[in-house]
Amino acid sequence: IGMHSKSAVRRFEETFGGRQLPEVVGRLVSALDYRERDRNRDNGAGAVLVFVSGAAEVAACCRACREGEAGGRLWVLPCHGSLPSEEQSKVFRSPPPSKRKIVVAT
């Protein structure tokens, strides 16, 4: 999922009935998680990478993913230049058992 410009975000939000980007991202991530678990009978194997345009959008999308339907099964990680390098390096780690890794980055 990639949203790098304000016009792309606006078109994306219009496509989803005016819903705000974080809400749509949270719903899409939950839907992907449910679909993959059902289709593959996996326990969260794989990851989702979401690109957005700024640190505020990263924080909002991370919050929406954590609060979404699949939130308890997700390991949601922010990644942007303002984070300390230790926080950024978490994106290279394996998720806890039965958790799907979701990276929301700029």
N, C-alpha and C positions, 0 to 999 in steps of 0.2 A: 504494500500500500504506500503510495508516495504522494505527498502534497507539498510542493516546494514553493509555490507562489500564492499570493492572495487571490488571484483570479482563479487558479486551480481549486483552491479551497472553496471559493464562492460557487463555482460550477458543481463541485462535489456535493456541497450542502443543498443546492437547488435540486440536484438529482434525487436526493433523499428527503424530499418534502420539506426543505427548510430546516431540518435538524442540524444542530451545531456539530462541527467536526469531531470533538471528543466523544459525543454520544454515538455517532455513526461508527467511529473506530472501535469503541467498546463493543458495540453490537456485532460488527463484522468479526472481530477477534473471537468473541464467544461463539458465533456461528461456525467459524473455521474450526475451532477446538472441538465442538460437538460433532461436526461432520467427520473430521479425521479420526476421532475416537470411535465413532460408529463404523465408519468404513474400514478402518484398519485394525479395529479392536486393540488399539495401542493405549499406552498409559501416559501419553503426553510426549511421545518421541517427536522430535522435530521442533522447529522454532518459527516465529513470525517476526519479520523486520518491518517496522513502520517508519517512514520518513515524513517529517513535518518541518515547517519553516523556522521555528524558534524554540527557545527554552520554555517559554510560557505554554506553547502548544504541546511540547513534550510532557510537561507536568500535568496538564489537563487531560491529555490522552492516557497517560499512565493511571491517573485517578479513575477515569472512566472504565478502563480495562479491569482494574482491581475491584471496582464496585459493580461490574456487570455480572450477568448470570454465571459465567464460567470463572469469575474472579478467584475463587478458592482453589482452582486447579491450575492457575497461571502463576508464573514467576515473572513479574513485570519489572523491566529495568529501563531507566532513562539513560540516554547517552548524548551528551553535548559538551561543548568546550568549556563551559563554566563549572563543570563537575571536577572534583579532585581526581587525579589519575587513578587512585585506588578504586573509586566508584566506577570510573569508565572501564577499568579492566574486568569488572564483573561480567561484562557481556561475553567474555571469552570462556567463562566457566560453564560447567555442565549444571543443568538445573537440578534441584532436589528431586528425589524419586516421585513419580506420578505427577510432575508439574511440567507444563509446556512453557518454554522460554519465549517471552515476548519482549523485543527490544524496540523502544521508541526513541528515534534519533533525529538529529538535524542533519 
